[in-house]
């Protein structure tokens, strides 16, 4: 199961997340999302656990818990979907007067 972890302190590292989630079961992947230019954390990431039951337990117990002074958000990751063209923010269509 893929798990979303949000509101992370910018100093949280992937090894830290892995260690926390491994208390619930096997972790196969951890990824903290970073800015492409600065390489700094964007404050969220994803954890993949091999056992869905243990992953659900981790979500229930870790959601709204505190990590490095911040209340983290933990839930099952939703698949990324493409928004219809009308819902995308576009700055290219604006005209300068």
N, C-alpha and C positions, 0 to 999 in steps of 0.2 A: 504494500500500500504506500502511496505517495502522500506525504504529510507536509502541509504548509506551516511554516513557523515565522510569525511576523512580530513587529515591534522589537526587534533585536537591537541591543546596544551595538554600536559600530565596532567595538573591540572584540565581540564574540567571534571566535574562529570555528572552522569546521570540526576540528578535533574536539572542541568543547561540546558541540551539539551531539556529535557521535557518542561521546562518553555518557551524556545524559540519557539519550535514547536507548543505548545498549543496556541500561538497567532494566528495560522492559523486554528486550529481545534482540535478535540479530539485525544489524543495520547494514544494508548493502551499499548505500550511497548517501552522501551528504553534499549539498551544494549551497553556499551562501552567494546570493546574487550581488555582483559588483558593477559599478559604473565602468563603462568601456574606456573612458578617458582617464579618470583619476584612479581607477582600480580600488576605490574605497567601497565598503559595504553599502548597500542600499537599505539595509535594515530588515531584510527578510531572506528566507532561504527555504530549502526543501530537504526532507529526510525520507529515504525509502527504506521500509522495513519489510522483511520477507514473510512474516506471519501477520495476517490481517487482524486476528483476534488480539494479539499483543500490541499491534499498532493502534487499535481502537482504545485499548486500555491506556496507552501512553498519551493519546490525544485527550481522553477524559481527565487524566490526572495532571497533565502538564499545562492544559489550557488555563490561562489567566494566572499562572504561577509567576514567580519572580525570578529573573535571571539578571545579574549584574545591575540591580536596582530598577529594572523595568518589568512591567507586567506584560508577559509575552502572550501572543495569540497562537494557538495551536489547533489546527483542524485538518480534515482530509482535504487534500489538494483537489481542485476542480480542473478538468481539462481546459487548456487554453482554446478559446473559440475565436473565429474571425468575426468581427462585427460587420454588419452591412455597411456599404459605402456611406450612407446617410448618417450613420452614428459615429463615424470617425472624425476626430478633430482635424481640421485642415486650415493651415495658415497660408496655403498657396493660392487660394481663391480670393483673398482679400485684395482690394485695389487701393492704391495710394492716391489721394486727391491733392 
